[in-house]
Amino acid sequence: MNNPDCVTLDTIRDAAARIAPHAHITPVLQSRSLDELTGARLYFKCENLQRVGAFKFRGACNAVWSLDESMAAAGVVTHSSGNHGAALALAAKTRGIPAHVVVPEGANRSKVAAIQANGATLHYCAPTIAAREATAESVRRDTGAELVHPYTDVRVIAGQGTAALELMHQSGGLDILVTPVGGGGLVSGCAIAARGLDPAVTVYAAEPEGAPDAYESFRRGERFTAITPDTIADGLRGTIGEINFAIMRQHVRDVLPVSDAQIIAAMRLAWERLKQVIEPSSATVLAAVLRYPDRFAGKRVGLVLTGGNVDPDALPWMTPRAG
Amino acid sequence: MNNPDCVTLDTIRDAAARIAPHAHITPVLQSRSLDELTGARLYFKCENLQRVGAFKFRGACNAVWSLDESMAAAGVVTHSSGNHGAALALAAKTRGIPAHVVVPEGANRSKVAAIQANGATLHYCAPTIAAREATAESVRRDTGAELVHPYTDVRVIAGQGTAALELMHQSGGLDILVTPVGGGGLVSGCAIAARGLDPAVTVYAAEPEGAPDAYESFRRGERFTAITPDTIADGLRGTIGEINFAIMRQHVRDVLPVSDAQIIAAMRLAWERLKQVIEPSSATVLAAVLRYPDRFAGKRVGLVLTGGNVDPDALPWMTPRAG
């Protein structure tokens, strides 16, 4: 596996400098009414306002701009039909190099359209993890493109950590940081950044009850991946990575499970109180603060709203009107 | 009527200083994809992120904090069951004075709840304009409270103008400013602010086709109010005020009508590209840029997104799911 020691506050600072010409410094929102509701002081990092609508652009951009000239010329490849695919496509476009994205047949059309809109070459494969990895590997061999894994790549982890770097500065300091956990790219990078800046920061990962691999891994003290995800939070169905779990054991206090119903309620609250469109995955962090109030009461809490790519016709509590 | 000359760049600057301790300086968002779509450079002023979720807090706050001590002690009164009512209630709360809000029977429950949550005293009346005005007048006589009209009050107009003051600075200068028009409080204040800072700025007002009183007034060259509003943009059903029309004739180039279908399409676009929850009223400005592209192509265009108070169960293109 990649070496967890390769990600440090310094590599995250380097990533921040590298992506600065391309990525947004996203705003941080506060809400008096949510502070009253939770008894905490909440700082929402709006990665739904990041390019491609998700924090994933940070890691992809850092990976793409970390390549030396000759490697870059051959382009990049990944297997992700979600935000990472679109993010890598756009990151490659900012450098003018090819991107290859392996997409399982039957993948969400609007997400595939977003990848294509950013100029990536699509490679379809059967909808299994084995087929995706095999196809990515064969593209890599044929083209010489560099594989950029969505969450185990140390360049990606460092890039994602830049979100916490910004948030720590923008908020003026935090007691607690909460991010969602899927594969663990975000939480591991952000934990290193936040605790690198201030070792007193407590980091929690919020996870859907229906995809509890990080929770189970924490409970057992070893990486556990034998679960079949069943959650509305489509961005968090990935399996916790080895390097990510290793970093989490060092830097993350606990994994906080939340139910899909709690996720949906938190999405509505973000709508009403923050006026932000956020994905179900993003809503896990607010759901966790609401479910485990004792951990947060009286604290300054940073929450990363990871993305806003929700189909306007697919709000979980509504159905499109006929006609 | 109030004297339109009472609102100047200076009174708007005074308003900005007066409300600074209470109101947010709201962020300005940009979107590469909306710029590409429109061929313009768009700067979205996010008043949906203002307190109470709408720009109305600016004017209400300026009015409340303009009162001298003895007047303030008797409180304020208005007849508005919408955002102005909630805004005046909150503004009064920031000063610790009473607020009275006249609410027609049958008014939207969630809006009434927002007014009540901010501690205002509700006075119910029959759902006619005559009844609302008579009730407000009787409250004023009984309590000595100062009447704060939602859009003809010069203190309110100056307060609304602070949104344009901020936007001009945040954007680094504009060729065009577009705001919605209902009663005209926002567009008149913003036009004075923007053109006070830079007389070369062109100001447009976007108006629903189903509530075309400002459009008809412009076309006829005199204030025309004999229309029955029928539009999804509930914030823009009010009738253009006299002082507001007088200011518009001086400072607004034209009124741009948009259909409800165009408003809904623009709401969806704001959702997808800006990740912002905005009211139908707010969406008129983006709808206008899309409908009249020749006026905006190649220009730096400021758009005021006026508010974000949309019931999550009442999106115009969806219906709540059963159960």
Interface residues (C-beta under 8 A of the other chain):
Chain A: P27 L29 R32 C46 N48 L49 R51 G53 R268 W271 E272 L274 K275 Q276 V277 I278 G308 V310 P312 D313 L315 W317 M318 T319 P320 R321
Chain B: P27 L29 R32 C46 N48 L49 R51 G53 R268 W271 E272 L274 K275 Q276 V277 I278 G308 V310 P312 D313 L315 W317 M318 T319 P320 R321
